[in-house]
Amino acid sequence: MAQCPVMCDLLGNGDPEVAHVELTLKILELIEADDDVRAIEAASYSLGLASEEDTHLGRLVEFGTKRFLDQRQARRYSDRGLKQLARLISTHWTVPTVPEATLILIGVPPDRVGFMVQLRCQRHIDMREPRVSIRRGDSDELVPLRVVWQRTSEDGALWAEDAFVEPLIVDVGDETTLRLVWRGETWPKFTVVLTGDIDAEMVRVETLGAACAVTVLGDLELLST
């Protein structure tokens, strides 16, 4: 497992022992929960998770003996199971390591709000540069915003972290919506944080797929009451 850095990072956050245990548990759960798992079972033998044989051939022979299959059939099942595991590892099983986008709203009396966005993504996951736009009042038009990002993590770190160079301060006398779209290999997780002089009742959050929209309702005089 230590020789598979991507799997270590995605399943164990960089720790090969944690990744090995996580992979084993997920495969066992999969085998127990499904009937058509012969390919996954073959892959677990192939990887040495269900066999103590020293060689790959020996593990395939052991699986074939258990399932009354010849070596070629066992290998075909193993190849198919490894592809299935690869898809699971890169999609469903990466939930704890999905990219994270944190939108911070800072209440600035009397009628302004600062927007700050922080991004966090593992180096193995390919994500595009986020797009930020704003909508004011009754308008249906989202106006793109030019924002400057800065890398806040160290070079070569497992998690790449970026953030606005400085908060975006906007007047929100009318209803104002900030929309963040962050597309890539997987959908990100969004977190919205309120700080400063702002009331949660004045904020509406909507998320769908790779997009998150945060709306601050009008009449911000209520924020400081």
Secondary structure, DSSP 8 states (H G I E B T S, - for coil): -TT-HHHHHHHHTT-HHHHHHHHHHHHHHHHHH-S--HHHHHHHHHTTSS---SSHHHHHHHHHHHHT--HHHHHHHHHHHHHHHHHHHHTGGGGGGS-EEEEEEEEETTTEEEEEEEEEEETTS-B---EEEEEETT----EEE---EEE-S-TT-SEEEEEESS-EEEE-SS-EEEEEE--BSS--EEEEEEEES--GGGEEEEEETTEEEEEE-S-GGGGG-
